[in-house]
Amino acid sequence: MRGMIDIGVNFHSSQLKGLAAELLSRAAAAGVTHILATGTSLSASELALSFARAHEPARPPGGRVPEGEARRLPDVRVWATAGTHPHDAKHWDAASIDQFEAMWADARVVAVGECGLDYYRMFSPREAQRVAFEAQIAAAVRTGKPLFLHCRDAFEDFEAMLRDAAKAGAHGVVHCFTDGAAEAEAYLALGFDIGITGWVTDAARGAALRDALRAIPADRLHLETDAPYLRPKNAGKTRHYNEPALLPFVAKAVAELKGLDVAALSAQATANSKRLFKLPD
């Protein structure tokens, strides 16, 4: 399965620090050709963009590859998201928009976020999360870039804010979706796509998600590892962390649960991600 896209990797995490070369090498060998480096704070977003610049030719998404340059393209091409995760929302202030603006204007940044609401751990107060999320929704509408979304134990407030966002023209993907069919259907009805991780391989904790897959059309789902977290349980135990090279195991589990050929499912997810993030062939 060549040409797979991992829409979420936390290269800034301590578990993956210093492993970039081997991670990308194994990803390429596994058929992963595009990766989105996730930005979860100002510093993490700056690192994600810097990493993307090191692994992408200097041209905008959708642009033509200059003659003779194709042979110099890296085996795995990296793009970035830029935003503030709800855990880091307590650091959002009046200067944050200006700090992120230049990154959002960069062609290598293909989404606003990771942003949203997280009422599970409450590392930031609810009001701070809502303020940061609302500002990033506005930025996504203004720039036309998709939202890279996070929600945990905050469905009611999150869905209400997405309803307003959709009315304003926002679109995007609810990344690392772990809820059930009702929540999936609510997001889909608003026009937002769904990101599936290795959580789907956990028969116990992932039961609701496994059931929800029946409600998620193949042309509205995306595949991701969320590395180094959520290592697929069907991947064995070669390493203690998750990585992009394990994305085929997520694809395999999703295809089996949906009763689809894994190659066809992977190709559809790739097409979905290229469409949403405006990635070049």
For each residue, the residues with C-beta under 8 A, 3 or more apart:
1: 4 31 248 251 262 263 266 267
2: 31 33
3: 31 33 34 266 267 270
4: 1 30 31 32 33 34 223 247 248 251 266 269 270
5: 32 33 34 35 36 222 223 269 270 273 274 279
6: 9 27 32 34 35 36 223 224 225 227 244 247
7: 36 148 173 175 195 222 223 224 273 277
8: 36 38 114 148 175 176 195 197 224 225 226 227
9: 6 16 35 36 37 38 224 225 226 227 243 244
10: 13 16 37 38 40 44 226 227 228 229
11: 16 20 23 37 38 47 48 51
12: 16 17 37 38 40 43 44 47 48
13: 10 16 17 227 228
14: 17
15: 228 241
16: 9 10 11 12 13 19 20 23 227 228 241 243
17: 12 13 14
18:
19: 16 22 23
20: 11 16 23 24 51
21: 24 25
22: 19 25 26
23: 11 16 19 20 26 27 227 243 244 245
24: 20 21 27 28 35 55 74 75 76 78 244
25: 21 22 28 29 75
26: 22 23 29 30 243 244 245
27: 6 23 24 30 32 35 76 243 244 245 247
28: 24 25 31 32 33 75 76
29: 25 26 245
30: 4 26 27 244 245 246 247 248
31: 1 2 3 4 28 248
32: 4 5 6 27 28 35 76 244 245 247
33: 2 3 4 5 28 75 76 77
34: 3 4 5 6 76 77 78 79 273 279
35: 5 6 9 24 27 32 76 77 78 79 244
36: 5 6 7 8 9 78 79 80 81 110 111 148 224 277
37: 9 10 11 12 47 48 49 51 52 78 79 80 81
38: 8 9 10 11 12 44 48 81 114 148 226
39: 44 45 46 47 48 49 80 81 82 83 103 109 113 114
40: 10 12 44 45 83 84 85 87 88 114
41: 44 45 84 85 88 91
42: 45 46 84 91 96 99 100
43: 12 46 47
44: 10 12 38 39 40 41 47 48
45: 39 40 41 42 48 49 80 81 82 83 100 103 109
46: 39 42 43 49 50 103
47: 11 12 37 39 43 44 50 51
48: 11 12 37 38 39 44 45 51 52 80 81 82
49: 37 39 45 46 52 53 80 82 103 106 108 109
50: 46 47 53 54
51: 11 20 37 47 48 54 55 78 80
52: 37 48 49 55 56 78 79 80 108 109
53: 49 50 56 108
54: 50 51 78
55: 24 51 52 74 76 77 78
56: 52 53 74 77 78 79 108
57: 65 69 72 73
58:
59: 63 64 65 66 107
60: 63 107
61: 79 107 110 277 278 279 280
62: 278 280
63: 59 60 280
64: 59
65: 57 59 69 70 73 280
66: 59 69
67:
68: 71 72
69: 57 65 66 72 73
70: 65 73
71: 68
72: 57 68 69
73: 57 65 69 70 77
74: 24 55 56 77 78
75: 24 25 28 33
76: 24 27 28 32 33 34 35 55 244
77: 33 34 35 55 56 73 74
78: 24 34 35 36 37 51 52 54 55 56 74
79: 34 35 36 37 52 56 61 108 109 110 277 279
80: 36 37 39 45 48 49 51 52 103 106 108 109 110
81: 36 37 38 39 45 48 109 110 111 112 113 114 148
82: 39 45 48 49 100 103 104 109 111 112 113
83: 39 40 45 100 111 112 113 114 115 136 148
84: 40 41 42 88 89 91 92 96 100 115 132 136
85: 40 41 88 89 113 114 115 116 118 150
86: 89 115 116 117 118 123 124 129 132 133 150
87: 40 118 121 123 124
88: 40 41 84 85 91 92 123 124
89: 84 85 86 92 124 125 128 129 131 132 133
90: 123 124 125 128
91: 41 42 84 88 96
92: 84 88 89 96 128 131 132 135
93: 96
94: 97
95: 98 99
96: 42 84 91 92 93 99 100 132 135
97: 94 100 101 135 139
98: 95 101
99: 42 95 96 102
100: 42 45 82 83 84 96 97 103 104 139
101: 97 98 104 105 139
102: 99 105 106
103: 39 45 46 49 80 82 100 106 109
104: 82 100 101 109 112 139 143 145
105: 101 102 109 143
106: 49 80 102 103 109
107: 59 60 61
108: 49 52 53 56 79 80
109: 39 45 49 52 79 80 81 82 103 104 105 106 145
110: 36 61 79 80 81 145 146 277 278 279
111: 36 81 82 83 140 145 146 147 148 172 173 277
112: 81 82 83 104 115 136 139 140 143 145 146 147 148 172
113: 39 81 82 83 85 116 136 140 147 148 149 150 172 175
114: 8 38 39 40 81 83 85 148 149 150 175
115: 83 84 85 86 112 132 133 136 137 147 148 149 150
116: 85 86 113 129 133 149 150 151 154 158
117: 86 126 129 130 133 150 151 152 154 157 158 161
118: 85 86 87 121 122 123 129 150 151 152 153 154
119: 122 126 152 153 154 157
120: 152 153 154
121: 87 118 152
122: 118 119 125 126
123: 86 87 88 90 118
124: 86 87 88 89 90 128 129 132
125: 89 90 122 128 129
126: 117 119 122 129 130 157
127: 130 131
128: 89 90 92 124 125 131 132
129: 86 89 116 117 118 124 125 126 132 133 154
130: 117 126 127 133 134 157 161
131: 89 92 127 128 134 135
132: 84 86 89 92 96 115 124 128 129 135 136
133: 86 89 115 116 117 129 130 136 137 161
134: 130 131 137 138 161
135: 92 96 97 131 132 138 139
136: 83 84 112 113 115 132 133 139 140 147
137: 115 133 134 140 141 147 161 164 165 168 170
138: 134 135 141 142 168
139: 97 100 101 104 112 135 136 142 143
140: 111 112 113 136 137 143 144 145 146 147 165 170 172
141: 137 138 144 165 168 169 170
142: 138 139
143: 104 105 112 139 140
144: 140 141
145: 104 109 110 111 112 140
146: 110 111 112 140 171 172 173 276 277
147: 111 112 113 115 136 137 140 165 170 171 172 173 192
148: 7 8 36 38 81 83 111 112 113 114 115 172 173 175
149: 113 114 115 116 162 172 173 174 175 192
150: 85 86 113 114 115 116 117 118 175 176
151: 116 117 118 154 155 158 174 179
152: 117 118 119 120 121 178
153: 118 119 120
154: 116 117 118 119 120 129 151 157 158
155: 151 158 159 179 183 186
156: 159 160
157: 117 119 126 130 154 160 161
158: 116 117 151 154 155 161 162
159: 155 156 162 163 183 186 187 190
160: 156 157 163 164
161: 117 130 133 134 137 157 158 164 165
162: 149 158 159 165 166 170 187 190 192
163: 159 160 166 167 190
164: 137 160 161 167 168
165: 137 140 141 147 161 162 168 170
166: 162 163 169 170 171 190 191 192
167: 163 164
168: 137 138 141 164 165
169: 141 166
170: 137 140 141 147 162 165 166
171: 146 147 166 191 192 276
172: 111 112 113 140 146 147 148 149 192 193 276
173: 7 111 146 147 148 149 192 193 194 195 222 276
174: 149 151 177 187 192 193 194 195
175: 7 8 113 114 148 149 150 195 224 226
176: 8 150 195 197 199 224 226 230
177: 174 183 184 187 194 195 196 209 212
178: 152 197 199 206 208 209
179: 151 155 182 183 184 208 209 212
180: 183 184 208 209 211 212
181: 184 185 208 211 212 214 215
182: 179 185 186
183: 155 159 177 179 180 186 187 212
184: 177 179 180 181 187 188 194 212 215 216
185: 181 182 188 189 215
186: 155 159 182 183 189 190
187: 159 162 174 177 183 184 190 192 193 194
188: 184 185 191 192 193 194 215 216 217 220
189: 185 186
190: 159 162 163 166 186 187
191: 166 171 188
192: 147 149 162 166 171 172 173 174 187 188
193: 172 173 174 187 188 220 221 222 272 276
194: 173 174 177 184 187 188 216 220 221 222
195: 7 8 173 174 175 176 177 221 222 223 224
196: 177 199 200 209 213 216 221 222 223 224 250 254
197: 8 176 178 200 224 225 226 229 230 250
198: 201 202 225 226 230 231 232 233 235 242 246 249 250 253
199: 176 178 196 202 205 206 209 230
200: 196 197 206 209 210 213 250 253 254 257
201: 198 206 232 233 234 235 249 250 253
202: 198 199 205 206 233
203: 206 207 210
204: 207
205: 199 202
206: 178 199 200 201 202 203 209 210
207: 203 204 210 211
208: 178 179 180 181 211 212
209: 177 178 179 180 196 199 200 206 212 213
210: 200 203 206 207 213 257
211: 180 181 207 208 214
212: 177 179 180 181 183 184 208 209 215 216
213: 196 200 209 210 216 221 254 257 258
214: 181 211 258
215: 181 184 185 188 212
216: 184 188 194 196 212 213 220 221
217: 188 220 221
218: 221 258 260 265 268 269
219: 268 271 272
220: 188 193 194 216 217 272
221: 193 194 195 196 213 216 217 218 254 269 272
222: 5 7 173 193 194 195 196 269 272 273 276
223: 4 5 6 7 195 196 247 250 251 254 266 269 273
224: 6 7 8 9 36 175 176 195 196 197 247 250
225: 6 8 9 197 198 230 232 242 243 244 246 247 250
226: 8 9 10 38 175 176 197 198 229 230 242
227: 6 8 9 10 13 16 23 241 242 243 244 246
228: 10 13 15 16 231 241 242 243
229: 10 197 226 242
230: 176 197 198 199 225 226 242
231: 198 228 235 241 242 246
232: 198 201 225 235 242 246 249 250 253
233: 198 201 202
234: 201 249 252 253
235: 198 201 231 232 238 246 249
236:
237: 240
238: 235
239: 243
240: 237
241: 15 16 227 228 231
242: 198 225 226 227 228 229 230 231 232 246
243: 9 16 23 26 27 225 227 228 239 246
244: 6 9 23 24 26 27 30 32 35 76 225 227 247
245: 23 26 27 29 30 32
246: 30 198 225 227 231 232 235 242 243 249 250
247: 4 6 27 30 32 223 224 225 244 250 251
248: 1 4 30 31 251 252 262 266
249: 198 201 232 234 235 246 252 253
250: 196 197 198 200 201 223 224 225 232 246 247 253 254
251: 1 4 223 247 248 254 255 262 265 266 269
252: 234 248 249 255 256 262
253: 198 200 201 232 234 249 250 256 257
254: 196 200 213 221 223 250 251 257 258 265 269
255: 251 252 258 260 261 262 264 265 266
256: 252 253 259 262
257: 200 210 213 253 254
258: 213 214 218 254 255 265
259: 256
260: 218 255 264 265
261: 255 264 265
262: 1 248 251 252 255 256 265 266
263: 1 266 267
264: 255 260 261 267 268
265: 218 251 254 255 258 260 261 262 268 269
266: 1 3 4 223 248 251 255 262 263 269 270
267: 1 3 263 264 270 271
268: 218 219 264 265 271 272
269: 4 5 218 221 222 223 251 254 265 266 272 273
270: 3 4 5 266 267 273 274
271: 219 267 268 274 275
272: 193 219 220 221 222 268 269 275 276
273: 5 7 34 222 223 269 270 276 277 279
274: 5 270 271 277 278 279 280 281
275: 271 272 278
276: 146 171 172 173 193 222 272 273
277: 7 36 61 79 110 111 146 273 274
278: 61 62 110 274 275
279: 5 34 61 79 110 273 274
280: 61 62 63 65 274
281: 274
